[in-house]
């Protein structure tokens, strides 16, 4: 029987994502000057105010206020009328040193014996629905908001957009779990005040989304995906009406509140741990990236068409407690899911230090993860510059989204005789 499935995304200007981006900007700056920094940093943003809290062990001193302000300005909160802007908001730092009780469970005499930074379970997922091995509804939700942000920054015609926005896409699937059409698209975007009445304003926004944004988006998609955009789609554009008050002024934002947006849009599973603001010794982050790397390489190698990997840890313990695999009946090898999991543990070293080394996680690579999802992104090398008080700037090449590399496909094929 055909069914519907929905995923959502939120923009870089959503208050929770503002908080995530500030936290990850702090991570990047610490790692740029001290790659062994241990950081767990939470951010709260509200009307005219930013609060930084958390624990840090590092040999570098940062101007955390400047980092927060630069991040806010980069997102686009640069006007006093937003009631939250990078130049005038207050920034309160309550960051202190990491607990020795936690640190002694992580640090060891040798790097290889590093313990897990916390207990918990982490999941990775991959599917053949898209070329990035991501669920289609989430992929389209992210793409809509990326294009909306591009229009906000570059369009000469659409000048009313503000940074805060959300999207949602509902896909109809057939009995074979194949997407057959897009049922519904929801877009809520913050905007400037209009001189006209509300009905004219809403009609203008809806027309621009449907006639400008969607055609631009379709040109970026493979033909078979673009074909899902039919004339039968139901659009809900700013369904509550006026959306002038938004961002941290309209809704308080906190680090780590968009974990499903950050991962697979409700497909697969999630262990509950957020990513942003955590250095890679925290397995909430590093092991989630490692399981995505596993799942993507396994699906790309042909082991299954859809695959979920779970790994679990105890704080301070080197080896994972268990590795679990679910192939949803799509496996292409004559093995049980349990037997596949055993082979996974032989191919991929899931000790925390091994994950850090394999995925190069001690780089300042995290600011780019903090909006539009941590998974399904482009693996590339970029040049980044960091500043530190009373010292010279530091420019370095950074490899982003290393967990998206298909560098283990040959090893997987050999292990599974594919």
C-alpha positions as CSV (number, residue, x, y, z in Angstrom):
1,X,0.0,0.0,0.0
2,X,1.3,3.5,-0.9
3,X,2.3,5.7,2.0
4,X,3.5,9.2,2.8
5,X,6.7,10.2,4.6
6,X,7.7,13.7,5.8
7,X,11.0,15.4,6.8
8,X,11.7,18.9,7.7
9,X,14.7,21.3,7.7
10,X,15.4,24.7,9.3
11,X,17.6,27.4,8.0
12,X,20.9,28.8,9.3
13,X,18.8,31.7,10.7
14,X,16.6,29.5,12.8
15,X,17.4,30.3,16.5
16,X,18.5,26.7,17.3
17,X,20.8,26.7,14.3
18,X,22.2,30.1,15.3
19,X,23.1,28.5,18.6
20,X,24.6,25.4,16.9
21,X,26.7,27.6,14.6
22,X,28.1,29.7,17.5
23,X,29.0,26.5,19.4
24,X,30.7,24.9,16.4
25,X,32.6,28.1,15.6
26,X,34.1,28.0,19.1
27,X,35.0,24.3,18.5
28,X,36.8,25.2,15.2
29,X,38.7,28.1,16.7
30,X,39.9,26.0,19.7
31,X,41.0,23.1,17.3
32,X,42.7,25.5,14.9
33,X,45.2,26.6,17.6
34,X,45.2,23.5,19.8
35,X,44.0,20.3,18.0
36,X,43.9,18.4,21.3
37,X,41.3,20.8,22.9
38,X,38.5,19.2,24.8
39,X,35.4,21.2,24.4
40,X,31.7,20.9,25.3
41,X,30.1,24.3,24.6
42,X,26.4,25.1,24.8
43,X,24.8,28.4,23.4
44,X,21.5,30.1,24.2
45,X,20.3,32.9,22.1
46,X,17.3,35.2,22.8
47,X,16.3,38.8,22.3
48,X,19.5,40.8,22.2
49,X,21.4,38.2,24.2
50,X,23.8,35.3,23.7
51,X,24.8,33.1,26.6
52,X,27.8,30.7,26.3
53,X,28.3,27.9,28.8
54,X,30.3,24.7,28.9
55,X,33.6,23.1,29.7
56,X,36.9,23.5,28.0
57,X,40.4,22.1,28.4
58,X,42.8,23.9,26.0
59,X,46.0,25.8,26.0
60,X,44.6,28.6,23.8
61,X,42.8,31.8,24.8
62,X,40.0,33.0,22.5
63,X,37.9,36.1,22.1
64,X,34.7,34.2,22.4
65,X,32.6,37.3,22.2
66,X,34.1,38.2,18.8
67,X,33.6,34.7,17.5
68,X,29.9,34.7,18.5
69,X,29.4,38.2,16.9
70,X,31.1,37.3,13.7
71,X,29.0,34.1,13.4
72,X,25.8,36.0,13.9
73,X,26.7,38.6,11.4
74,X,27.7,36.0,8.8
75,X,24.2,34.3,9.2
76,X,22.6,37.7,8.4
77,X,21.4,39.2,11.7
78,X,22.9,42.6,11.0
79,X,20.0,45.0,11.6
80,X,18.7,46.4,14.8
81,X,15.1,46.0,13.7
82,X,15.6,42.2,14.0
83,X,15.9,42.7,17.8
84,X,19.0,40.5,17.6
85,X,22.1,41.4,15.7
86,X,25.8,40.6,15.9
87,X,27.0,44.1,16.6
88,X,24.8,45.1,19.4
89,X,23.7,41.9,21.2
90,X,25.1,41.1,24.7
91,X,27.4,38.1,24.9
92,X,27.8,36.4,28.3
93,X,30.4,33.7,28.7
94,X,30.1,31.1,31.5
95,X,32.7,28.7,30.0
96,X,34.9,26.9,32.6
97,X,37.5,24.2,32.7
98,X,36.5,20.6,32.0
99,X,36.0,18.2,35.0
100,X,39.0,16.1,35.8
101,X,36.6,13.3,36.7
102,X,35.4,13.2,33.0
103,X,38.9,13.8,31.6
104,X,40.5,10.9,33.4
105,X,38.1,8.5,31.7
106,X,39.1,9.8,28.2
107,X,42.9,10.5,28.3
108,X,45.2,7.5,28.4
109,X,49.0,6.9,28.4
110,X,48.7,6.3,24.6
111,X,46.4,7.9,22.2
112,X,45.2,4.5,20.9
113,X,43.7,3.6,24.3
114,X,41.6,6.8,24.5
115,X,38.3,6.0,26.2
116,X,34.9,7.1,25.0
117,X,34.0,10.5,26.2
118,X,30.5,9.4,27.2
119,X,28.2,6.4,27.3
120,X,25.4,6.1,24.7
121,X,24.4,4.7,21.4
122,X,24.9,6.3,18.0
123,X,23.3,5.5,14.6
124,X,24.4,5.8,11.0
125,X,22.1,5.4,8.0
126,X,22.3,5.3,4.2
127,X,19.8,4.6,1.4
128,X,19.9,4.6,-2.4
129,X,17.1,7.1,-2.7
130,X,19.5,9.9,-3.7
131,X,22.9,10.2,-5.2
132,X,24.2,11.3,-1.7
133,X,22.7,8.2,-0.1
134,X,20.3,10.3,1.9
135,X,16.5,10.2,2.4
136,X,14.8,12.2,-0.3
137,X,12.4,14.2,1.8
138,X,15.2,15.5,4.0
139,X,17.5,16.2,1.0
140,X,14.8,18.3,-0.7
141,X,14.0,20.1,2.6
142,X,17.6,21.1,3.0
143,X,17.9,22.1,-0.7
144,X,14.8,24.4,-0.5
145,X,16.3,26.4,2.4
146,X,19.8,26.6,0.9
147,X,18.2,28.1,-2.2
148,X,16.1,30.4,-0.1
149,X,19.3,31.6,1.6
150,X,20.9,32.2,-1.8
151,X,18.0,34.2,-2.9
152,X,18.1,36.2,0.3
153,X,21.8,37.1,-0.2
154,X,21.9,37.5,-4.0
155,X,18.5,38.2,-5.5
156,X,17.8,41.8,-6.7
157,X,14.1,41.0,-7.0
158,X,13.4,39.2,-3.8
159,X,14.7,41.7,-1.2
160,X,12.3,41.1,1.7
161,X,13.6,37.8,3.1
162,X,15.0,37.6,6.6
163,X,17.3,34.8,7.9
164,X,14.8,32.6,9.8
165,X,12.9,29.9,7.9
166,X,11.7,26.3,7.9
167,X,10.7,23.8,5.2
168,X,9.0,20.5,5.1
169,X,8.5,17.9,2.3
170,X,6.1,15.0,2.2
171,X,6.9,12.2,-0.3
172,X,4.5,9.5,-1.6
173,X,6.1,6.1,-1.8
174,X,4.8,3.0,-3.6
175,X,4.7,-0.6,-2.3
176,X,8.3,-1.0,-3.3
177,X,9.4,1.9,-1.1
178,X,10.2,4.0,-4.2
179,X,9.3,7.7,-4.3
180,X,6.7,8.4,-6.9
181,X,5.7,12.0,-6.3
182,X,5.9,15.0,-3.9
183,X,2.6,15.4,-2.1
184,X,3.2,18.5,0.0
185,X,5.8,21.3,0.4
186,X,5.7,23.6,3.4
187,X,7.9,26.8,3.6
188,X,7.7,29.4,6.3
189,X,10.1,32.3,5.8
190,X,10.7,35.4,7.9
191,X,10.3,38.6,6.0
192,X,10.3,42.4,6.2
193,X,7.2,44.4,6.8
194,X,5.2,45.0,3.6
195,X,3.5,48.3,2.7
196,X,0.6,46.3,1.3
197,X,-2.0,44.4,3.3
198,X,-1.4,40.8,4.5
199,X,-3.2,39.1,1.7
200,X,-1.1,40.8,-1.0
201,X,2.1,40.1,1.0
202,X,1.3,36.4,1.3
203,X,0.4,36.1,-2.3
204,X,3.7,37.7,-3.3
205,X,5.7,35.4,-1.0
206,X,3.9,32.3,-2.3
207,X,4.3,33.3,-5.9
208,X,8.1,33.8,-5.4
209,X,8.5,30.4,-3.7
210,X,6.6,28.5,-6.4
211,X,7.6,30.4,-9.5
212,X,11.2,31.5,-8.6
213,X,12.7,29.2,-5.9
214,X,11.2,25.8,-7.0
215,X,12.3,26.2,-10.7
216,X,15.8,27.1,-9.6
217,X,15.9,24.1,-7.3
218,X,14.7,21.7,-10.1
219,X,17.6,22.7,-12.3
220,X,20.0,21.3,-9.6
221,X,18.3,17.9,-9.4
222,X,18.6,14.7,-11.5
223,X,15.8,14.4,-14.0
224,X,14.1,11.5,-12.2
225,X,13.9,13.6,-9.0
226,X,12.9,16.8,-10.8
227,X,10.0,14.8,-12.4
228,X,8.5,14.4,-8.9
229,X,7.6,18.1,-8.9
230,X,4.2,17.9,-10.5
231,X,1.3,20.3,-10.7
232,X,-0.5,18.4,-8.0
233,X,1.8,19.4,-5.1
234,X,0.0,21.1,-2.2
235,X,1.9,24.2,-1.1
236,X,1.6,25.7,2.3
237,X,3.7,29.0,2.2
238,X,3.8,30.9,5.5
239,X,0.6,29.1,6.6
240,X,0.1,31.1,9.8
241,X,0.3,34.4,7.8
242,X,2.7,37.2,8.7
243,X,6.2,36.2,9.8
244,X,8.1,39.4,10.6
245,X,9.1,38.6,14.2
246,X,11.5,35.7,14.0
247,X,15.0,34.5,14.8
248,X,16.2,34.6,18.5
249,X,13.8,37.5,19.1
250,X,10.8,35.4,18.2
251,X,11.9,32.1,19.7
252,X,14.8,31.3,22.1
253,X,17.4,29.1,20.5
254,X,19.6,26.4,22.1
255,X,22.4,24.2,20.9
256,X,21.5,20.6,20.1
257,X,17.7,20.9,19.6
258,X,17.6,19.9,15.9
259,X,19.1,16.4,16.0
260,X,16.7,14.9,13.4
261,X,17.2,17.8,11.0
262,X,21.0,17.2,11.6
263,X,20.8,13.5,10.7
264,X,18.2,11.6,8.6
265,X,14.9,13.5,8.9
266,X,13.3,10.7,10.8
267,X,14.5,7.8,8.7
268,X,16.8,5.3,10.3
269,X,17.2,6.0,14.0
270,X,18.9,8.4,16.5
271,X,20.6,7.8,19.8
272,X,19.6,11.1,21.2
273,X,23.0,12.8,21.5
274,X,23.5,16.2,19.8
275,X,26.6,17.0,17.8
276,X,27.3,20.8,17.8
277,X,29.6,22.2,20.5
278,X,31.4,18.9,21.1
279,X,34.9,18.0,20.2
280,X,35.5,14.6,18.6
281,X,36.4,12.8,21.8
282,X,32.7,12.9,22.5
283,X,31.4,9.8,20.7
284,X,27.9,11.4,20.4
285,X,29.6,13.2,17.5
286,X,32.5,11.2,16.3
287,X,30.8,7.8,16.4
288,X,27.7,9.2,14.7
289,X,29.9,10.3,11.8
290,X,31.7,7.0,11.8
291,X,28.5,5.0,11.6
292,X,27.3,7.2,8.7
293,X,30.7,6.5,7.0
294,X,30.1,2.8,7.5
295,X,26.5,2.8,6.3
296,X,27.3,4.9,3.2
297,X,30.2,2.7,2.1
298,X,28.2,-0.5,2.7
299,X,25.3,0.7,0.6
300,X,27.6,2.0,-2.1
301,X,29.4,-1.3,-2.2
302,X,26.1,-3.1,-2.7
303,X,25.8,-5.0,0.6
304,X,22.2,-3.6,0.9
305,X,20.0,-0.9,-0.6
306,X,19.2,0.6,2.8
307,X,21.3,0.1,5.9
308,X,21.3,1.2,9.6
309,X,24.3,0.8,11.9
310,X,24.3,1.2,15.6
311,X,27.3,1.4,17.9
312,X,27.3,1.8,21.7
313,X,29.9,2.8,24.2
314,X,30.6,3.1,28.0
315,X,32.3,6.2,29.2
316,X,36.1,5.7,29.6
317,X,36.0,2.3,27.8
318,X,38.0,1.9,24.7
319,X,36.1,-0.8,22.7
320,X,32.5,-0.3,21.8
321,X,29.9,-2.4,23.7
322,X,28.3,-3.6,20.5
323,X,27.7,-3.1,16.8
324,X,24.3,-3.7,15.3
325,X,23.2,-3.7,11.6
326,X,19.7,-3.5,10.1
327,X,19.2,-3.9,6.3
328,X,15.4,-3.7,6.2
329,X,15.2,-6.8,4.0
330,X,17.2,-5.1,1.3
331,X,20.5,-7.0,1.7
332,X,22.2,-8.4,-1.4
333,X,24.5,-10.9,0.3
334,X,23.7,-14.3,1.7
335,X,24.3,-13.3,5.3
336,X,22.1,-12.4,8.2
337,X,22.2,-8.9,9.6
338,X,24.1,-10.2,12.6
339,X,26.7,-11.8,10.4
340,X,27.0,-8.5,8.5
341,X,27.6,-6.7,11.8
342,X,30.4,-9.1,12.6
343,X,32.1,-8.2,9.4
344,X,31.6,-4.5,10.0
345,X,33.5,-4.8,13.3
346,X,36.4,-6.5,11.4
347,X,36.6,-3.8,8.6
348,X,36.1,-0.6,10.7
349,X,38.1,0.1,13.9
350,X,35.5,1.8,16.1
351,X,37.8,2.8,19.0
352,X,37.4,6.5,19.6
353,X,41.0,7.4,18.7
354,X,40.8,5.3,15.6
355,X,37.7,7.1,14.5
356,X,39.4,10.5,15.1
357,X,42.4,9.4,13.0
358,X,40.4,7.7,10.2
359,X,38.0,10.7,9.7
360,X,40.6,13.4,10.5
361,X,38.3,14.8,13.2
362,X,40.9,17.0,15.0
363,X,40.6,19.6,12.2
364,X,38.6,22.8,12.5
365,X,35.9,21.3,10.3
366,X,32.7,21.8,12.2
367,X,31.2,25.2,11.4
368,X,30.1,23.9,8.0
369,X,28.1,21.1,9.7
370,X,26.0,23.3,11.9
371,X,23.4,24.2,9.3
372,X,21.6,22.1,6.6
373,X,22.6,18.8,8.0
374,X,25.7,16.9,9.1
375,X,25.2,14.1,6.6
376,X,25.0,13.9,2.9
377,X,27.2,16.9,2.4
378,X,30.1,17.5,0.0
379,X,33.6,16.2,0.9
380,X,36.0,18.9,-0.1
381,X,39.1,20.8,1.0
382,X,38.7,24.5,1.8
383,X,41.0,27.2,3.1
384,X,40.0,28.8,6.5
385,X,41.5,31.6,8.5
386,X,41.3,31.9,12.2
387,X,42.2,34.8,14.5
388,X,43.5,34.8,18.1
389,X,44.0,37.8,20.4
390,X,47.5,39.4,20.3
391,X,48.8,36.9,17.7
392,X,48.9,36.5,14.0
393,X,46.0,35.0,12.0
394,X,46.3,31.3,11.0
395,X,45.3,30.1,7.6
396,X,45.0,26.4,6.9
397,X,43.5,23.9,4.5
398,X,40.7,21.9,6.1
399,X,39.0,18.8,4.7
400,X,35.3,18.9,5.3
401,X,32.7,16.0,5.7
402,X,35.3,13.2,5.7
403,X,32.6,10.7,6.8
404,X,31.0,11.2,3.3
405,X,34.0,9.7,1.5
406,X,33.5,6.4,-0.3
407,X,37.0,5.3,0.5
408,X,36.1,1.9,2.0
409,X,34.0,0.6,-0.9
410,X,36.8,-1.7,-2.2
411,X,37.5,-3.0,1.3
412,X,33.8,-3.8,1.8
413,X,33.5,-5.5,-1.5
414,X,36.5,-7.6,-0.8
415,X,35.2,-8.6,2.6
416,X,31.7,-9.5,1.2
417,X,33.0,-11.0,-2.0
418,X,31.1,-8.5,-4.1
